[in-house]
Amino acid sequence: MKKLLLLFIIFVGAYYGYLVLSERSLPEGTKIDRLVVHKSERRLEAYSRGELVKSYTISLGKTPVGDKQHEGDNKTPEGRYTINGKNPHSAYYKNLGVSYPNAADRREAKRLGKPVGGDIKIHGLPNKMPFIGKWHRLMDWTAGCMAVTNDEMEELYQTVPVGTPIDIKP
């Protein structure tokens, strides 16, 4: 019984450390010139001058497997897009717009007879729930977006210019 209690205390302590310890920040002056999302790994990679400079753990749409086909399917799209806007006043802590839908996305939705949708973003936490912090990573909860913590969103917002390519992979 003592061993089980000790293992539990170690586990809780390690998990608490994971939640409260700050992660390494990007070096001053870094400009991100490419983003890559690996949906199956829940990872967003940020590149500068061809080198991986940071990896972020993300949450995805509530139905994460497969490519987005239409509005309301709760899937995160797959393909090559660009960051097409920045919004400091969204319902979530800031966001970077993703250029979904592209021509292929529109054709697929039309083939299915469904609206294509839009408003795919990389965003922080809901404005009314910033206390969630890293706990948001425990499940996929967005409507098709990619979510990071507010601190991570601030860092991405400052270092990713509009026009940056983003590849979203299965």
N, C-alpha and C positions, 0 to 999 in steps of 0.2 A: 504494500500500500504506500509506503514512503517513497519508493521509486516512481510509482505512478504520479504521486503528488509533485515530486521533484521534476519529472518530465513535463507535467502540466505547467508548472511555474516557469520553466525554461521556455516552453512554447509561447506562453502569454507574454513573457518578457521580450522575446525575439520579435513577436508580432507587434507589440507596442513600439519597440525601437524602429521597426519598419515604418510605422505610421507617423511617428513624430520626428524622426531624424530628417533633416533637410537633405535634399539631393544636390549633387554638384550642379552649379550654374554654368552657363556658357561663358567663355572668356569675353571680356569687354571688347566691344567693336565687332563681334561676330555677325556676319550676314549670311543667312541661310539662302542657298540657291537651288535646293532640291529637297523635296520631301518624298518619302516612300512609306506606305502603310502596308503592313503584313497582317491582314485581318485574322488569320488563323492563330497568330501569335499575340494578338492584341498589342501590336507595337507600331509606333510611328517613329521613323528615323529621320533625323535632320542632317543634311549635308552642307558643307561649305567648301568650295573649291575642290569638289570631288572626294572629300574625306568625310566620313561619318564623325560628327562632332557630339551628337547626343541621341539617345534613344528614350522614348517616352512610352509608358504603359497607358493604354487607352481603353475606353469602353466604346462599344459600337451600338448599332441598331439592335432592337429587341429580337430580331430574327437575323442573326449575323451570317449564316451560311448562305452562299450564293450571291449573285449579282442583283442589284436593285433592278426591278422590272417596271414598276409603276408606283405612283403615289399611294401611300398608305400600307405598303408591304413591310415596313420597318426594317428594310435591308439597307446596308451601306453599299453604295455603288462600287464597282470594280472597273478599272481602266485608267487611262491617262487624262488628267484634267489640269487646270491651273488654279492658283489662288486668285480669285477675281474681285475681292473686296475685303474691307475691314470694317467691323462695326463695334464701336466702343459702348453702345447703348442697347444691347439686345436683352432678351429675357434670361440669358445666361451670361456669365462673366465674360464679356467680349467674345468676338468670333472672327474667324477667317473664312470667307466664302469660298466654296469649291464650285468650279464651273459646270457642274452637273445641271442639266442634261446636255450631252453632246448629240450629234446627229444620229448616231447608232442607238442611243438611249431613247430618243424620240420615235425612231422607227419601231423599236421593240414594243414600246407602250402602245403605239398606234395599232400594231399587229394584234395585240391583246385586247384592243378596244377599251383601254384604260387611260386615265390622265397620267402624264409622265411625272408630274411633281417637280420639285426643286427644293431650294433652301437647304442644301447640304452644306454643313459647316464643320469646322474644327472649333469647338467651344469649351468654355469652362463650365463650372457648376451652375445650377439654377440660382438666380439672384437671391431667392428667398431661402436657400439652403446651403450657404457656403461652408457651414460646419461639417458637411459630409467629408470633405477632404479626400484622402486616398481611399476611403471606404467605397467610393463610387466604383472602384475597379472590381468589386466583388461580383458584379453582374453587368450584362449588356442592357442598357436602359434607354438609349436615345431612340428617336424615330427614324434613324438612318445616318445620323451624324457621328463624328468622332469626338469623344469627350476626354479632357485632361483636367488636372486640378487647376485652380485659379492661378497659383504661382506659375505653373507651367504655361498656362494660356498667356499670362503677362509676358513671359519670356518669348514665346512664339510670336505674339503680337508685335513685339519690339524688333524682332530679328528677321521675320519673313516678309519680304516685299510683295505687293500685288504683282502678278505675272509669274510667280514662282511655280514651276511644274510640280505636280503631285501625282505619283503613281500609286494606285490603290490595288493591291494584289490580294488574291484569295487567302 
